């Protein structure tokens, strides 16, 4: 018997009209729908008159339930995986199931659609050419600080998810670790009360301390200017003597000519100046 197919189905992040015709058809045709929260998904299924059997698949049962679902797929059943909103596997359950299915030779396909991260990025007004997606920051203070520290030199636009009751605390953590950057706080995307607050991190802290936010938030943060990194690097090198700077590269196996070229680039001077200093 041929194995069934696992369909990763994107669902609306707010507005039900954002579901695709392909997702509706697939949800009607598969043998089973695996849902993050069956109560939430039943509202979607009822709205589109879908009567396919449904079972739960969430972060607390994702390992044990994955084995059950894999066996059903191997028996020839086709399964659609949905989450409460957006794309399965992206800050939502699905990663383990998709991996196990692939490892067992089961066809895995994706039905694209709404995703809060790219929706917020597009509407943010910040650079969209290069970005990094962090999802939700770690819950513990130590891990959160470490994660933000890694982002402090990130030059790409940064996307972070946050719940409304943690927003001010997270904004303060971002301010401490990344400094006062441009930020777009996107809330209730695709819904009636969709808002995009384009401001600075300090401005966002000040506003949301007075006006408690409602609805899930996506934070889109400006990356660090590359010129700032270059200037910081240059200051680091200028704290060294030219002799120490040369020794740094010679110890890496460079010959003297290569080392002089590297030192000149680091310090923003000509190679001739470094040559004269080394005489």
Secondary structure, 3 states (H helix, E strand, C coil): CCCCEEEEECECCCCHHHCCHHHHHHHHHCCEEEECCHHHHHHHHHHCCCCCCEEECCCCCHHHHHHHHHHHHHCCCCEEEECCCECCCCCCCCHHHHHHHHHCCCEEEEECCCCHHHHHHHHHCCCCCCEEEEEECCCCHHHHHHHHHHHCCCCCEEEEEECHHHHHHHHHHHHHHHCCCEEEEEECCCCCCCEEEEEEHHHHHHHHHHCCCCCCEEEEECCCCHHHHHHHHHHHHHCCCHHHHHHHHHCCCCCHHHHHHHHHHHHCCCHHHHHHHHC
